[in-house]
Amino acid sequence: MAGFIGKEQHAIDEKGRLMIPARFRKRLASVQDGRNRDSKQVLFYVMKAIDGSLELYEPHVWEEKEQSLSALSDFNPDERMLKTLMYESLEGVEMDRQGRIALPREFMLHAGITKDVIIIGANVKMILWSPESLKAVLRENGSRIQALASQYFKGAYGQGSVSPSGDGA
């Protein structure tokens, strides 16, 4: 089943709540029904990302990351530090009946989110950006897309393919 795909812009209300896009809520409902959950309440894990965005994970996706973190040793200083940094950057948020989540103020400050939010569906997660921050990141890194795609995807933007700007590569 396809994950979260697409991009939408939504506004944060006066109480710091963000409406999850309807198409993403539909996907959540189908996944939840497929898991035969008793509760219709949806929990997300929101994490402050190093790049200045926020990432939203469903519990079953976060559980995989949790297993990796749990395997780290509390007696290894680097592994202990990683655990501390990860959990310091993490919070659980519940989606209400109207499809909204309340973003913690600290997280909104981290991402520079004041009123509007760009929500990017990135398969197993949603990435939240302030519109200004996303524009800056795209402007600063737009020229790198061809090199990055070629490095990580064989044949991407190679001979005869179309580049993101729409012209031949």
Contacts in CASP RR format, 6 or more apart in sequence:
PFRMAT RR
TARGET T0000
AUTHOR 0000-0000-0000
METHOD contacts of the structure
MODEL  1
MAGFIGKEQHAIDEKGRLMIPARFRKRLASVQDGRNRDSKQVLFYVMKAI
DGSLELYEPHVWEEKEQSLSALSDFNPDERMLKTLMYESLEGVEMDRQGR
IALPREFMLHAGITKDVIIIGANVKMILWSPESLKAVLRENGSRIQALAS
QYFKGAYGQGSVSPSGDGA
1 27 0 8 1.000
1 30 0 8 1.000
1 31 0 8 1.000
2 27 0 8 1.000
2 123 0 8 1.000
3 27 0 8 1.000
3 121 0 8 1.000
3 123 0 8 1.000
3 124 0 8 1.000
4 24 0 8 1.000
4 27 0 8 1.000
4 121 0 8 1.000
4 122 0 8 1.000
4 123 0 8 1.000
4 124 0 8 1.000
4 125 0 8 1.000
4 126 0 8 1.000
5 121 0 8 1.000
5 123 0 8 1.000
6 120 0 8 1.000
6 121 0 8 1.000
7 118 0 8 1.000
7 119 0 8 1.000
7 120 0 8 1.000
7 121 0 8 1.000
8 21 0 8 1.000
8 118 0 8 1.000
8 119 0 8 1.000
9 116 0 8 1.000
9 117 0 8 1.000
9 118 0 8 1.000
9 119 0 8 1.000
9 131 0 8 1.000
10 18 0 8 1.000
10 19 0 8 1.000
10 21 0 8 1.000
10 116 0 8 1.000
10 117 0 8 1.000
10 119 0 8 1.000
11 115 0 8 1.000
11 116 0 8 1.000
11 117 0 8 1.000
12 18 0 8 1.000
12 103 0 8 1.000
12 108 0 8 1.000
12 113 0 8 1.000
12 114 0 8 1.000
12 115 0 8 1.000
12 116 0 8 1.000
12 117 0 8 1.000
13 100 0 8 1.000
15 102 0 8 1.000
16 102 0 8 1.000
16 103 0 8 1.000
16 105 0 8 1.000
16 108 0 8 1.000
17 96 0 8 1.000
17 100 0 8 1.000
17 101 0 8 1.000
17 102 0 8 1.000
17 103 0 8 1.000
18 100 0 8 1.000
18 101 0 8 1.000
18 102 0 8 1.000
18 103 0 8 1.000
18 117 0 8 1.000
18 119 0 8 1.000
18 128 0 8 1.000
19 98 0 8 1.000
19 99 0 8 1.000
19 100 0 8 1.000
20 28 0 8 1.000
20 95 0 8 1.000
20 99 0 8 1.000
20 100 0 8 1.000
20 101 0 8 1.000
20 119 0 8 1.000
20 126 0 8 1.000
21 119 0 8 1.000
24 119 0 8 1.000
24 121 0 8 1.000
24 126 0 8 1.000
25 95 0 8 1.000
25 99 0 8 1.000
28 42 0 8 1.000
28 58 0 8 1.000
28 95 0 8 1.000
31 58 0 8 1.000
31 60 0 8 1.000
32 40 0 8 1.000
32 42 0 8 1.000
35 60 0 8 1.000
41 94 0 8 1.000
41 95 0 8 1.000
42 58 0 8 1.000
42 94 0 8 1.000
42 95 0 8 1.000
43 58 0 8 1.000
43 59 0 8 1.000
43 92 0 8 1.000
43 93 0 8 1.000
43 94 0 8 1.000
43 95 0 8 1.000
44 56 0 8 1.000
44 57 0 8 1.000
44 58 0 8 1.000
44 59 0 8 1.000
44 92 0 8 1.000
44 93 0 8 1.000
44 94 0 8 1.000
44 95 0 8 1.000
44 101 0 8 1.000
45 56 0 8 1.000
45 57 0 8 1.000
45 58 0 8 1.000
45 59 0 8 1.000
45 62 0 8 1.000
45 90 0 8 1.000
45 91 0 8 1.000
45 92 0 8 1.000
45 93 0 8 1.000
46 54 0 8 1.000
46 55 0 8 1.000
46 56 0 8 1.000
46 57 0 8 1.000
46 90 0 8 1.000
46 91 0 8 1.000
46 92 0 8 1.000
46 93 0 8 1.000
46 101 0 8 1.000
46 103 0 8 1.000
46 104 0 8 1.000
46 107 0 8 1.000
47 54 0 8 1.000
47 55 0 8 1.000
47 57 0 8 1.000
47 86 0 8 1.000
47 89 0 8 1.000
47 90 0 8 1.000
47 91 0 8 1.000
48 54 0 8 1.000
48 89 0 8 1.000
48 90 0 8 1.000
48 107 0 8 1.000
48 110 0 8 1.000
48 111 0 8 1.000
49 55 0 8 1.000
49 89 0 8 1.000
49 127 0 8 1.000
51 137 0 8 1.000
52 110 0 8 1.000
52 111 0 8 1.000
52 112 0 8 1.000
52 129 0 8 1.000
52 133 0 8 1.000
53 111 0 8 1.000
53 127 0 8 1.000
53 128 0 8 1.000
53 129 0 8 1.000
53 133 0 8 1.000
53 134 0 8 1.000
54 103 0 8 1.000
54 107 0 8 1.000
54 110 0 8 1.000
54 111 0 8 1.000
54 113 0 8 1.000
54 127 0 8 1.000
54 128 0 8 1.000
55 125 0 8 1.000
55 126 0 8 1.000
55 127 0 8 1.000
55 128 0 8 1.000
56 101 0 8 1.000
56 125 0 8 1.000
56 126 0 8 1.000
56 127 0 8 1.000
56 128 0 8 1.000
57 65 0 8 1.000
57 124 0 8 1.000
57 125 0 8 1.000
58 124 0 8 1.000
61 124 0 8 1.000
61 125 0 8 1.000
69 82 0 8 1.000
69 83 0 8 1.000
69 86 0 8 1.000
69 87 0 8 1.000
72 79 0 8 1.000
72 80 0 8 1.000
72 82 0 8 1.000
72 83 0 8 1.000
73 79 0 8 1.000
73 80 0 8 1.000
74 80 0 8 1.000
74 83 0 8 1.000
91 104 0 8 1.000
91 107 0 8 1.000
93 101 0 8 1.000
93 102 0 8 1.000
93 103 0 8 1.000
93 104 0 8 1.000
94 101 0 8 1.000
95 101 0 8 1.000
103 113 0 8 1.000
103 128 0 8 1.000
108 114 0 8 1.000
111 128 0 8 1.000
111 129 0 8 1.000
111 130 0 8 1.000
111 133 0 8 1.000
112 130 0 8 1.000
112 132 0 8 1.000
112 133 0 8 1.000
113 128 0 8 1.000
113 130 0 8 1.000
114 130 0 8 1.000
116 130 0 8 1.000
116 131 0 8 1.000
117 128 0 8 1.000
117 129 0 8 1.000
117 130 0 8 1.000
117 131 0 8 1.000
118 128 0 8 1.000
118 129 0 8 1.000
118 130 0 8 1.000
118 131 0 8 1.000
118 134 0 8 1.000
119 126 0 8 1.000
119 127 0 8 1.000
119 128 0 8 1.000
120 126 0 8 1.000
120 127 0 8 1.000
120 128 0 8 1.000
120 129 0 8 1.000
121 127 0 8 1.000
129 137 0 8 1.000
142 164 0 8 1.000
145 157 0 8 1.000
145 163 0 8 1.000
145 164 0 8 1.000
146 157 0 8 1.000
146 163 0 8 1.000
146 164 0 8 1.000
146 169 0 8 1.000
149 156 0 8 1.000
149 157 0 8 1.000
150 156 0 8 1.000
150 157 0 8 1.000
150 158 0 8 1.000
155 161 0 8 1.000
157 163 0 8 1.000
157 164 0 8 1.000
157 169 0 8 1.000
158 169 0 8 1.000
159 169 0 8 1.000
160 168 0 8 1.000
160 169 0 8 1.000
161 168 0 8 1.000
161 169 0 8 1.000
162 168 0 8 1.000
162 169 0 8 1.000
163 169 0 8 1.000
END
